[in-house]
């Protein structure tokens, strides 16, 4: 039984660990979780991504008292969604808005964040049951575009900008001011070439900035 997603029980930053190797995935995830992350995404264009995801599932989701969400990004087809769901993952993130992917993931009890850019995509994703929407790439919308989109979305819609976010106030605050409840974080948080200390430093910076801005 997959745990139901509750934004109030999560630290709403999705760690996107693109390129992570299966032999490193638990070590990398452990650093991120120690610094406060609760949501870990392995994009399917990473090496042996399903192996890494299964390792995360076995390590973090067997204890049902924990509030972690681990799973896949770059889930672009129903076939890929089924493969991810079969690992026991409870998080599905996509770069696009695919009705079948969303419905399969939601039906399986996964927290589901499809990628959208337009109002039509956003409202369709929500109608299909998406947990929230991934604004990707947020640079395509810009601040004005996001503000306009958010003004017409249902009030409770979870909006997670993704793409080019860094751990500075200047990067995160303008988006939070107009409705971002969380972020998906990629290369500014993790690259396969980073040392453990560099990953920890980046994770700490993102957590600190987000908490600082959330408290205001």
Backbone bond lengths (Angstrom), bond angles and torsions (degrees), N, CA, C in turn:
res aa  C-N    CA-C-N  psi(-1)  N-CA   C-N-CA  omega(-1)  CA-C   N-CA-C  phi
1 X - - - 1.471 - - 1.531 108.78 -
2 X 1.320 117.42 118.10 1.457 120.56 179.54 1.522 110.35 -78.55
3 X 1.323 114.76 142.40 1.461 120.69 -177.77 1.522 110.65 -72.28
4 X 1.323 117.09 136.81 1.454 121.50 178.88 1.525 109.89 -69.74
5 X 1.325 115.76 138.74 1.455 120.58 -177.97 1.517 110.44 -77.29
6 X 1.330 115.88 130.96 1.460 122.66 175.85 1.520 107.45 -133.14
7 X 1.322 116.86 112.98 1.458 120.57 -175.54 1.520 111.95 -58.76
8 X 1.323 117.49 -28.85 1.460 120.60 -178.80 1.526 112.81 -73.96
9 X 1.326 116.67 -13.39 1.465 121.15 178.73 1.523 111.78 -102.16
10 X 1.331 116.84 1.16 1.462 121.08 -177.00 1.515 111.43 -115.26
11 X 1.329 115.31 151.26 1.454 119.55 164.58 1.515 104.94 -88.26
12 X 1.335 118.58 111.44 1.460 121.35 -161.96 1.535 115.29 -81.82
13 X 1.308 115.75 47.30 1.460 121.14 171.34 1.521 107.51 -118.78
14 X 1.327 116.38 120.12 1.462 120.37 179.00 1.524 108.43 -90.46
15 X 1.322 115.77 118.98 1.461 121.11 178.01 1.525 109.06 -82.40
16 X 1.323 116.44 115.33 1.463 122.11 -179.21 1.524 107.37 -98.48
17 X 1.336 116.93 104.05 1.468 119.75 -174.32 1.534 110.07 -102.63
18 X 1.308 113.82 63.77 1.472 121.42 -179.20 1.526 111.15 -64.72
19 X 1.327 114.84 131.08 1.452 119.90 177.61 1.512 114.67 90.26
20 X 1.319 117.54 -2.15 1.470 120.08 179.82 1.526 109.75 -64.08
21 X 1.326 116.52 143.04 1.457 122.30 177.30 1.530 109.83 -92.76
22 X 1.334 117.69 148.69 1.468 119.84 -179.24 1.527 113.34 -54.65
23 X 1.324 117.14 -35.07 1.464 119.54 -178.40 1.529 112.48 -72.64
24 X 1.332 116.79 -13.01 1.472 120.48 -179.20 1.523 113.49 -110.28
25 X 1.323 117.08 -9.19 1.463 119.56 -166.33 1.529 113.05 -64.39
26 X 1.315 118.15 -40.08 1.470 119.38 -179.26 1.522 110.25 -69.22
27 X 1.316 116.81 -39.97 1.464 119.68 178.93 1.526 111.25 -62.29
28 X 1.332 115.98 -45.59 1.467 120.05 -179.98 1.531 110.54 -64.96
29 X 1.326 116.62 -47.01 1.469 120.39 -179.96 1.520 111.15 -61.29
30 X 1.323 116.84 -37.40 1.469 120.13 -179.04 1.526 111.31 -63.75
31 X 1.322 116.28 -39.19 1.471 120.14 177.00 1.522 109.69 -61.55
32 X 1.321 116.29 -47.90 1.462 121.00 -178.60 1.525 111.38 -62.50
33 X 1.314 116.78 -43.35 1.464 120.57 -178.89 1.528 111.03 -68.69
34 X 1.320 116.68 -37.16 1.468 119.71 176.47 1.529 111.11 -61.10
35 X 1.319 116.91 -30.28 1.469 120.89 -179.74 1.527 112.82 -88.00
36 X 1.337 117.67 -3.57 1.452 119.80 173.15 1.509 116.72 123.05
37 X 1.320 118.03 -8.55 1.468 120.39 179.52 1.534 110.39 -70.04
38 X 1.340 115.37 146.76 1.466 120.17 176.10 1.527 111.85 -127.40
39 X 1.351 116.94 -2.00 1.459 121.45 -176.14 1.526 108.89 -129.40
40 X 1.335 116.02 119.61 1.458 121.89 -175.72 1.522 109.44 -124.37
41 X 1.320 115.78 126.96 1.467 122.37 -179.74 1.518 110.09 -118.91
42 X 1.337 115.93 127.21 1.459 121.82 171.48 1.532 107.65 -105.89
43 X 1.323 119.55 108.83 1.461 120.42 178.24 1.526 110.95 -61.21
44 X 1.316 115.81 143.33 1.461 119.85 -175.43 1.520 113.10 -70.83
45 X 1.334 118.11 -10.45 1.457 119.02 173.77 1.527 112.02 -91.12
46 X 1.337 116.38 19.41 1.459 122.80 170.68 1.534 108.40 -88.94
47 X 1.331 117.86 158.11 1.470 119.89 179.38 1.529 111.83 -62.18
48 X 1.347 116.30 127.60 1.473 120.99 178.35 1.525 111.57 46.64
49 X 1.331 115.73 48.54 1.461 121.06 -173.39 1.525 112.76 -58.12
50 X 1.325 117.77 -41.31 1.470 119.78 -178.06 1.524 111.57 -65.20
51 X 1.334 116.62 -31.48 1.469 120.27 175.58 1.528 109.57 -65.03
52 X 1.331 115.47 -46.08 1.470 119.62 178.65 1.526 111.56 -61.68
53 X 1.324 116.36 -42.95 1.466 120.06 -179.33 1.520 110.77 -63.07
54 X 1.333 116.20 -42.35 1.474 118.97 179.10 1.531 110.91 -62.89
55 X 1.311 116.85 -37.00 1.470 120.18 176.78 1.532 110.68 -62.49
56 X 1.328 115.86 -43.26 1.468 119.63 178.25 1.528 111.18 -63.96
57 X 1.331 115.93 -43.04 1.470 120.48 178.74 1.523 110.17 -59.27
58 X 1.317 117.00 -48.53 1.470 120.81 -177.38 1.522 111.39 -65.41
59 X 1.316 116.68 -33.17 1.463 120.24 -175.75 1.522 112.78 -83.63
60 X 1.344 116.48 -37.83 1.462 119.47 -170.64 1.529 115.75 -109.74
61 X 1.315 118.08 -19.70 1.464 118.59 -173.52 1.525 114.14 -106.29
62 X 1.319 117.54 0.61 1.466 118.85 179.61 1.527 111.36 -76.74
63 X 1.322 116.90 -25.50 1.461 121.58 177.04 1.528 108.29 -94.09
64 X 1.320 116.87 104.01 1.457 121.29 -172.87 1.529 113.63 -72.60
65 X 1.330 117.38 -4.77 1.467 118.42 176.35 1.528 110.57 -80.31
66 X 1.319 117.45 -15.69 1.459 121.05 -179.49 1.522 110.60 -83.44
67 X 1.307 115.35 154.28 1.463 121.23 -175.07 1.522 112.52 -110.11
68 X 1.328 116.56 36.33 1.454 118.72 -176.83 1.528 111.84 -87.40
69 X 1.330 114.74 149.97 1.455 121.80 171.80 1.524 107.55 -125.56
70 X 1.329 115.41 117.95 1.460 120.64 -178.71 1.525 108.58 -130.46
71 X 1.320 115.27 145.65 1.453 117.45 -179.06 1.507 111.71 174.21
72 X 1.330 115.69 -143.10 1.457 121.53 -167.82 1.512 113.44 -120.95
73 X 1.326 114.17 151.14 1.443 121.88 166.60 1.516 109.35 -115.53
74 X 1.321 116.30 174.13 1.468 122.08 -179.03 1.532 110.48 58.95
75 X 1.318 116.13 39.92 1.473 121.67 177.79 1.527 106.77 -91.11
76 X 1.313 116.74 97.23 1.466 121.09 -167.95 1.527 114.63 -103.82
77 X 1.340 117.87 -13.21 1.463 120.15 -176.71 1.526 110.27 -135.69
78 X 1.336 117.64 158.18 1.468 120.42 176.22 1.527 112.07 -58.11
79 X 1.336 117.17 -35.48 1.467 120.39 -179.78 1.523 110.93 -63.87
80 X 1.319 116.00 -42.47 1.463 119.69 177.18 1.525 110.70 -66.59
81 X 1.317 117.01 -39.82 1.466 120.17 178.47 1.523 110.46 -59.62
82 X 1.313 116.94 -43.75 1.472 120.46 179.67 1.528 111.13 -62.81
83 X 1.331 116.72 -39.45 1.463 119.94 179.19 1.525 111.41 -65.42
84 X 1.319 116.24 -39.38 1.472 120.51 177.65 1.520 110.48 -66.79
85 X 1.315 116.62 -46.78 1.461 121.27 -179.72 1.523 110.63 -58.61
86 X 1.333 116.76 -36.57 1.467 121.23 -178.71 1.525 112.77 -64.82
87 X 1.328 118.00 -22.42 1.468 120.30 177.81 1.524 111.98 -74.08
88 X 1.344 116.86 -16.47 1.458 120.75 -173.33 1.516 113.07 94.83
89 X 1.330 116.73 4.20 1.469 120.85 179.19 1.519 110.75 -59.00
90 X 1.336 115.86 152.65 1.465 119.99 178.66 1.527 112.52 -123.70
91 X 1.342 116.17 18.36 1.472 121.60 178.60 1.525 108.57 -138.72
92 X 1.327 116.15 125.91 1.462 121.59 176.78 1.529 107.91 -129.21
93 X 1.326 115.46 122.59 1.454 121.91 179.70 1.530 108.02 -124.00
94 X 1.319 116.72 137.27 1.460 119.90 -177.51 1.524 110.46 -126.08
95 X 1.339 117.25 159.02 1.463 119.86 174.46 1.524 112.02 -90.57
96 X 1.339 115.74 -5.96 1.469 120.79 -173.38 1.530 109.46 -138.11
97 X 1.328 115.47 175.57 1.459 121.16 -179.36 1.535 108.38 -108.86
98 X 1.344 115.37 98.19 1.458 121.33 -178.78 1.530 108.04 -116.58
99 X 1.308 115.94 115.38 1.469 120.65 -175.57 1.519 112.38 -54.85
100 X 1.320 117.47 -46.44 1.462 120.32 -175.90 1.523 111.93 -66.86
101 X 1.320 116.17 -38.97 1.470 119.90 178.14 1.529 110.31 -62.06
102 X 1.323 116.15 -45.42 1.464 120.13 -179.72 1.529 110.49 -62.27
103 X 1.315 116.91 -48.68 1.465 120.27 -176.29 1.523 111.60 -63.76
104 X 1.325 117.46 -42.19 1.463 120.89 178.07 1.529 110.65 -61.55
105 X 1.308 116.13 -44.85 1.467 121.10 -176.46 1.517 111.40 -67.80
106 X 1.323 116.26 -43.47 1.462 120.71 178.95 1.525 110.45 -64.67
107 X 1.319 116.18 -43.54 1.465 120.43 179.60 1.520 111.74 -60.77
108 X 1.339 116.18 -32.73 1.462 120.61 179.43 1.530 112.57 -80.17
109 X 1.324 117.10 -4.53 1.461 120.55 178.66 1.512 114.25 87.03
110 X 1.332 117.27 18.18 1.460 120.98 179.69 1.519 111.36 -87.27
111 X 1.317 116.58 141.89 1.462 120.15 166.88 1.524 106.41 -65.64
112 X 1.335 116.47 127.14 1.461 121.21 -168.32 1.517 110.86 -127.33
113 X 1.337 115.39 120.22 1.461 121.74 -177.89 1.527 109.13 -125.05
114 X 1.333 117.94 92.66 1.461 120.59 178.38 1.526 111.84 -80.20
115 X 1.328 114.76 149.45 1.454 120.53 177.91 1.517 111.67 -79.00
116 X 1.318 116.09 131.91 1.473 121.19 -179.91 1.526 109.38 -138.33
117 X 1.326 114.91 157.84 1.466 121.31 172.52 1.523 110.59 -130.12
118 X 1.329 117.18 -34.39 1.467 120.50 -174.02 1.530 111.90 -104.42
119 X 1.339 117.17 159.31 1.470 120.02 174.44 1.524 112.39 -58.33
120 X 1.318 117.63 -38.78 1.464 120.03 179.63 1.524 110.73 -59.81
121 X 1.337 116.04 -45.76 1.468 119.78 178.21 1.527 110.99 -63.22
122 X 1.311 116.64 -41.54 1.462 120.32 -178.25 1.524 111.75 -62.73
123 X 1.321 116.65 -48.89 1.462 119.39 -178.57 1.522 111.43 -68.24
124 X 1.321 117.70 -34.51 1.463 120.18 176.66 1.526 110.39 -65.49
125 X 1.318 116.92 -45.30 1.466 120.74 179.77 1.528 111.19 -58.51
126 X 1.319 116.39 -44.18 1.467 120.34 179.55 1.530 110.57 -66.12
127 X 1.328 116.94 -38.25 1.467 120.40 178.83 1.522 111.48 -64.44
128 X 1.328 117.02 -30.68 1.465 120.81 179.03 1.521 112.39 -82.50
129 X 1.334 116.91 -3.57 1.464 120.06 173.83 1.507 115.98 105.82
130 X 1.338 118.31 10.30 1.464 120.74 -177.86 1.527 111.28 -56.11
131 X 1.325 115.46 142.69 1.466 121.71 177.35 1.526 110.44 -65.64
132 X 1.309 115.17 -40.60 1.455 122.44 179.74 1.507 107.79 -163.91
133 X 1.306 116.90 -175.23 1.459 120.07 -179.34 1.521 110.31 -123.08
134 X 1.332 112.79 142.09 1.455 121.65 176.45 1.524 107.38 -99.03
135 X 1.306 117.10 115.13 1.462 121.65 179.90 1.520 107.27 -83.18
136 X 1.348 115.41 100.08 1.452 119.28 -170.95 1.512 112.30 -140.48
137 X 1.342 114.84 130.59 1.465 125.62 -14.65 1.523 109.63 -76.78
138 X 1.294 116.26 138.82 1.462 118.94 -175.29 1.527 111.31 -63.33
139 X 1.327 116.43 -22.59 1.470 119.69 177.72 1.527 111.75 -63.76
140 X 1.344 116.83 -26.85 1.464 119.69 178.33 1.527 111.53 -69.08
141 X 1.308 115.50 -32.85 1.470 120.56 177.51 1.515 111.41 -80.45
142 X 1.327 115.99 -43.99 1.452 120.42 -172.93 1.522 110.43 71.65
143 X 1.294 116.65 171.58 1.463 120.94 -178.62 1.528 111.63 -63.54
144 X 1.311 116.52 -42.95 1.466 119.20 -179.00 1.524 111.27 -66.10
145 X 1.327 116.31 -40.66 1.457 120.11 179.25 1.515 112.20 -65.47
146 X 1.324 116.68 -42.07 1.462 120.58 178.24 1.527 110.48 -65.24
147 X 1.314 116.10 -42.51 1.467 120.19 179.82 1.529 110.76 -60.78
148 X 1.323 116.33 -43.20 1.464 120.30 179.62 1.528 110.86 -66.53
149 X 1.319 116.68 -42.78 1.464 120.37 178.79 1.523 110.70 -63.05
150 X 1.312 116.43 -47.09 1.461 119.92 -176.69 1.529 111.93 -64.52
151 X 1.322 116.90 -26.41 1.470 119.95 -178.38 1.527 112.33 -69.04
152 X 1.337 117.07 -19.80 1.461 119.40 -178.92 1.522 113.12 -109.18
153 X 1.323 117.79 -7.96 1.463 120.55 179.47 1.522 110.70 -75.50
154 X 1.342 117.68 154.75 1.463 119.65 172.43 1.521 110.15 -54.98
155 X 1.318 115.60 143.37 1.468 121.27 -172.29 1.505 113.74 -54.88
156 X 1.343 116.32 -35.55 1.470 120.71 -173.96 1.524 113.28 -84.60
157 X 1.338 117.82 2.80 1.461 120.50 -176.06 1.527 111.41 -63.95
158 X 1.323 115.90 128.76 1.459 121.24 176.08 1.520 108.91 -86.24
159 X 1.321 115.95 120.82 1.463 121.79 -178.48 1.527 109.59 -115.47
160 X 1.335 115.82 120.06 1.458 122.11 -178.55 1.538 109.30 -118.93
161 X 1.319 118.68 98.61 1.468 119.93 174.37 1.531 111.10 -64.37
162 X 1.325 115.30 144.32 1.458 122.00 179.36 1.526 108.34 -140.28
163 X 1.329 115.05 139.16 1.457 120.26 175.96 1.516 112.51 115.28
164 X 1.322 116.45 106.19 1.458 120.77 174.46 1.510 115.69 76.86
165 X 1.343 117.57 16.84 1.470 120.00 179.11 1.526 109.00 -81.91
166 X 1.323 117.00 131.41 1.465 120.20 174.04 1.530 108.74 -119.54
167 X 1.333 117.78 169.03 1.469 119.52 -171.56 1.518 115.52 -80.70
168 X 1.317 117.50 25.10 1.463 120.06 179.37 1.523 110.83 -94.09
169 X 1.298 115.48 155.20 1.467 121.27 174.13 1.528 109.74 -59.89
170 X 1.325 116.54 -39.85 1.461 120.90 -178.18 1.522 112.26 -62.45
171 X 1.324 116.98 -29.88 1.459 121.11 -179.40 1.523 111.94 -82.36
172 X 1.323 117.12 -40.56 1.461 121.45 -170.60 1.533 113.85 -93.26
173 X 1.338 117.03 -37.94 1.465 120.41 -172.83 1.534 113.89 -60.94
174 X 1.333 119.60 -46.33 1.471 118.02 -178.81 1.523 113.00 -58.23
175 X 1.319 117.53 -36.01 1.463 121.35 179.65 1.528 111.28 -74.29
176 X 1.325 116.96 -38.88 1.463 120.28 177.70 1.526 110.95 -67.59
177 X 1.324 116.32 -33.73 1.462 120.34 -179.19 1.531 111.87 -64.22
178 X 1.340 116.75 -26.15 1.467 118.66 -178.58 1.522 112.86 -110.17
179 X 1.353 116.24 16.58 1.452 117.46 167.84 1.504 119.15 123.42
180 X 1.336 119.36 1.40 1.463 119.79 177.00 1.523 109.52 -71.17
181 X 1.334 116.17 123.99 1.469 120.36 177.49 1.513 112.64 -93.71
182 X 1.319 116.37 -13.11 1.454 121.54 -179.66 1.512 109.38 -167.14
183 X 1.333 116.34 -175.43 1.459 121.51 -178.84 1.518 109.52 -145.14
184 X 1.338 114.68 154.67 1.454 120.87 163.96 1.512 107.14 -102.01
185 X 1.333 116.38 130.27 1.462 121.28 -171.15 1.519 110.39 -120.25
186 X 1.328 115.86 123.18 1.452 120.33 -175.86 1.511 113.47 -108.29
187 X 1.330 116.39 -109.57 1.464 120.67 -168.36 1.526 114.49 -68.57
188 X 1.328 117.52 -18.76 1.467 118.81 175.34 1.525 111.51 -73.62
189 X 1.340 115.63 -18.39 1.466 121.19 179.77 1.518 111.61 -101.14
190 X 1.335 115.83 -42.74 1.465 119.33 -176.27 1.514 111.91 -145.38
191 X 1.319 114.56 133.13 1.461 123.31 165.97 1.521 106.32 -135.02
192 X 1.322 117.86 146.35 1.472 119.73 -177.72 1.520 113.78 -57.88
193 X 1.335 117.34 -23.15 1.462 121.09 -178.95 1.527 113.04 -82.47
194 X 1.319 117.80 -7.59 1.467 120.83 -176.74 1.516 111.19 -75.41
195 X 1.334 115.85 145.19 1.463 120.59 172.91 1.527 109.70 -77.80
196 X 1.315 116.02 166.13 1.465 119.68 177.42 1.530 111.00 -58.81
197 X 1.319 116.87 -40.08 1.461 120.35 -179.97 1.528 111.04 -64.76
198 X 1.323 116.76 -38.00 1.469 120.14 178.59 1.529 111.03 -67.99
199 X 1.321 116.97 -39.27 1.473 120.60 176.61 1.522 109.79 -62.89
200 X 1.313 116.17 -45.18 1.469 119.95 -179.18 1.532 111.36 -63.97
201 X 1.300 116.67 -41.62 1.469 120.54 179.34 1.520 110.88 -62.23
202 X 1.332 116.25 -44.13 1.468 120.40 179.29 1.523 110.66 -65.06
203 X 1.332 116.35 -43.91 1.471 120.56 -179.77 1.518 110.58 -61.34
204 X 1.318 115.87 -44.84 1.469 120.50 -179.50 1.529 110.65 -61.95
205 X 1.326 116.41 -39.35 1.467 120.35 -178.93 1.525 110.70 -65.95
206 X 1.330 117.64 -44.17 1.463 120.19 179.15 1.525 111.01 -63.63
207 X 1.319 117.20 -44.93 1.464 120.92 -178.42 1.526 110.37 -63.18
208 X 1.312 116.38 -44.84 1.467 121.04 -178.97 1.520 111.29 -61.78
209 X 1.327 116.65 -47.31 1.470 120.22 -178.60 1.521 111.10 -64.64
210 X 1.337 116.75 -45.01 1.461 119.36 -178.44 1.534 111.02 -63.48
211 X 1.316 117.22 -43.22 1.472 119.78 179.20 1.524 110.71 -64.36
212 X 1.319 116.65 -40.26 1.459 121.01 179.23 1.518 110.52 -60.92
213 X 1.317 116.59 -44.84 1.466 120.75 -178.49 1.530 112.21 -72.46
214 X 1.309 116.79 -34.28 1.465 121.39 -179.83 1.513 111.79 -69.45
215 X 1.325 116.71 -27.10 1.461 121.17 -176.38 1.512 112.17 -78.89
216 X 1.335 117.33 -12.23 1.470 119.74 -175.24 1.525 110.58 -85.47
